[in-house]
Amino acid sequence: MKKILLVSACLAGAKTRFDGEARLELELLELVREGRAIPVCPEQLGGLTTPRPPAEIQGGDGFDVLTGKARVITCDGRDVTEAYVRGAQEVLRLAQTWQAAGAVLKARSPACGSGEIYDGSFAGNLRPGFGVAAAILAQAGLPVFSEKSWKDKQGSDQNEGIENHDHHRRHSQ
């Protein structure tokens, strides 16, 4: 049985980003074409449209959103937390259905970021953390990579997402 990865749809060329654009990574598109990766967009799976106002996590990161300690807010002040949680839950369901071996998700996104996300100020500042979908996958034990960390490591450190999650959990309790 071949190993299947989940990949952010925008990285596979789908125009699903908040601004209606894609961030194509040719290597990931090739995996989708070969049937070795499945494109997903947590925001769309959660019911949000494309394009949509930019959103950032305020009060924590994706792990905190999942426990109700943080919220996902758009730049115009709308709370879209429920859509992000719903989308993350659907991504997890798909990962389990397809027995995904891991995920390569868009860096810095409030849904897909792994390792660092925007800080919630809409000023372009970054902070350590995970997006909501990346967090739920890491909680389930799936390795989660950004497009950059996936390219850098090509999967050599399969525990990256889990190690970051354990570090976060110890420091947020």
Helices and strands as residue ranges (DSSP letters): E 5-8, G 9-12, H 26-33, E 37-40, H 42-45, E 55-58, H 62-66, E 71-74, H 81-97, E 102-105, E 114-118, E 126-130, H 132-139, E 144-146, H 147-153, H 160-172
